[in-house]
Amino acid sequence: MAPKKREDLKQEDVLQAVVIADSFNVRFCPITEKKPRVLLPVANIPMLDYTLEFLSSSGVQEIFVFCSHLSDQIRTHIRNSKWNESSSSCVVTPVLSEGCRSMGDALREIDAKSLIRSDFVLIYGDTLANIKLQNIVEEHKKRREKDKNSLMTMVFKKAPPGHHTRCKEEEVVMAVENTTNRVVHYRKIGNQKRLEFPVEVLLDHQDVDIRYDLLDCQISICSPQVPQIFTDDFDYQTRDDFVKGILINEEIMGNTIYVNVVKNEYAARISNLQMYDAISKDIISRWVFPLTPDSNINNRENSLSCGRHNVYLSKDVTLARGCILEENVIVGGGSSIGSNTVISQSVIGNNCKIGENVKIMGSYIWNDAVIEDNTVITKAILCDSVHLYKGTTVQPGSVLSWNVKVGPDITLPECVKLTSEPIDDGFGDDLPEADQVTETSPDFGSRGKAYIFKAASDSDDEEELELVHDMWGLNIQSEDEDDISSIASNETDDLSDGSLPPDDYRMFYSEVIDTLRRAREENISTDNMILEVNSLK
Amino acid sequence: MKAESGAAGGNKEAGGASTTTIKKEPVRVPDHLKADDAATQKKLTKKLVKQHIPQRTSAQRKVRLFNHLHQYEREVSLTQSLAFSSSGIHPAVIKLGIQYAEGIISGSNARCLALLATFKRVIADYSTPPQKELSRDLEAKIKPYISFLNQCRLLSVSMGNAIKYLKWNITHIPSDISDSEAKAMLYEGIDGYIQEKIILAADAISDHVKAEKKIINGDVIVVFACSSVVRKVLLDAYKQGIQFRVIVVDGRPRMEGREMLRRLVRSGIKCTYVLMNAASYVMQEATKVFLGAHAMLNNGWVMSRVGTSLIALIAKSYSVPVLVCCETYKFWERGQTDSFVFNELGDPDDVVNIGNKSPYLQDWRTFNSLTLLNLVYDVTPPEFVSLVITELGLIPCTSVPVVLRMKQEKLMKLDKQFYEERKLQY
């Protein structure tokens, strides 16, 4: 008998993944006040399910779902899902931590708990993809065997500029060494039209490609040292900080980051409302195969069947005579649609009742909604249990949060966000109950119960960056910086007590913005920044 | 020009003696359908050498069934052996030939228009040598150009008819006028041809479609590959405000449907794009099929891009009406009932790439028993075609020979007129 070769028996570490189930921003307010973002339905299936399905089909066997905001709901969801059954191929463990404010904090927690043993996949909970990660992980592992300092492989998807699945807030320009796929320069574009590249990028490395055709899906294969580096450096809050920090310290520490560009597969992250819209459309048009609406990811009883022109109908849907489902429509189980209704490019959830003569275009209506006759809904999101009375018109860009009721014969303004309870944002004084009721009734119909939601004001320059991207439903094309500073000053008008700042204030304000922006790019420490701002005075 | 009798199959000249005293005109197969006949090929080579035109290398591996047709190997440069000389080929013609060979200019109308534009350049640069007549010499000058273009890519029917017209015009130029006047006459003739036969004909076809309400609200129209006339008809109907949508069916290897799709989408028409394998799936919801034609044959058959007859067949089986849009200048006196006797063989290497999948056929030449076929045209029988829309009106397929006869008569009348004028002059 030949002696057993012990060298061949190695303990193979299972592939682990860390899913950050919190985006640490408020793009989906007011919806995310009640339900965490990763449990919001996309094509009637919660986002987290897509992510977990993607990871499990890539061979990941141990998943840690890191929850911060409204973590109980996520934990309950996981417990009730198919991932908790003994027959599931991977183990999903929720990790709860209420105090986290960023991805950096999450990784520091994970380092503290020592959950990670080997290379792991770092991903957000709202990612949709059909990439086969096995090959990328293999490549990463092989690279690590040769070079212990290769910390991370970022996965990007190739998409031409202007593609609808590219998030305008997260446009990135990278300089990549072609032969090794190593990242030598990385920056986010924001709203800049011109960029300056340090010459060393091109001189010090051979065969450098500068790429702007990349879609950031925030999928990374990380080595086990990554959480440690986050613990060591408290400034790192996001992956971008990490990448920039590593690149700056490259000469000292010698760590490297690599990139893998996916061409023929799909990957995207639902980071804001435009992405929600774009990715829902992609799912309905079957770009994310095998994660299609009719593939029944979460094993529910009412499965969808795909018909001509991407019309997905559940089994127990009631369609009245004369109703037209044009194309790219999903209708969830138990829903009924009245006669002469026209629905196109939309998703209707479960148990919805849609009346007669309704026109729904490009909208996303979640479960248990009641839409009465003669309403028009265009490019809007209507959450669970929304009730639209007769004759209402919802205009593009609107978001109607949970339980909102909008009264008969009302036309809502464009891009309005409504909640069913008044917001206590410390702005206006607390009006007495009676006043509040009368305040809303002229706006939202005699039976309406809705209050306009205004996002709380953040620091000035963050606000500016928010305005750069298109608001969902509208197109704000800010061509030059004058536009931006004027829009910014208008916003401050709204939020402050109404007086228009005089000219030199405006100039000072714009100079402060420039300084802050420059400081952020060049990673100047806060002390120097304070000195600069003071000197501007 | 000999009117070619279009019998299929090679009826070779009856060798040997016929005992009857009446000498019958032997039925001849035209030379360009005799690629497998060694004698004809030698004659062709000699002719090309005399005209200083490089002969393209014939493909070694052809499908046996198509041995009688020419198939050329793709070469690095067609024009390597061409020298610059005044007796050589005009550079505009060389440019045109390369554009044809590379597929930069494709499509019946486009090729014809490019040809006529090039010949206008040629005429502009031409000067009658002393002791020679323009009408005879120019024709002799043009002959090698046409051979060259034929070598680059087989002449289309539209190009053939345009050349016929041009030659007729050249030979009918009176001998006593100056060069510049003659050139002016020729320009006028060419411009008139383009305006009348191509541009206005397309407008007339579109008007007929509008007048007879062949496109109505709610129509689902299937089109195949790219046809300039069909595109114009659809765009005009859309501008009129008719609500319809289009399904573009595309076929490999040329994928011309993408160009059609691009232009239709740009003007705002709602389009669906499928490949040929989904044709029967989309035909179930189609209400009409609009097809373009490369040529209309005199027995009512339609010659068009390969795949057209398939679409017409599927449409017939689903009882969807098929409308062919074709200008009268593409009508051809020859008749065919199959796609074998006359066709164009494209480059077989174009069929090797199948997009993302791994190219299994990359080394097809190493397999001795394997040959690839890339046909360019096919013929559709008149039973599958409901209507032919021409600038003269909406005619059934069986009326094509009538139109041809009318054209022939008109030409004969003009000829008679011309010769009578000449007789009077002498």
Interface residues (C-beta under 8 A of the other chain):
Chain A: N264 R308
Chain B: E285 N356
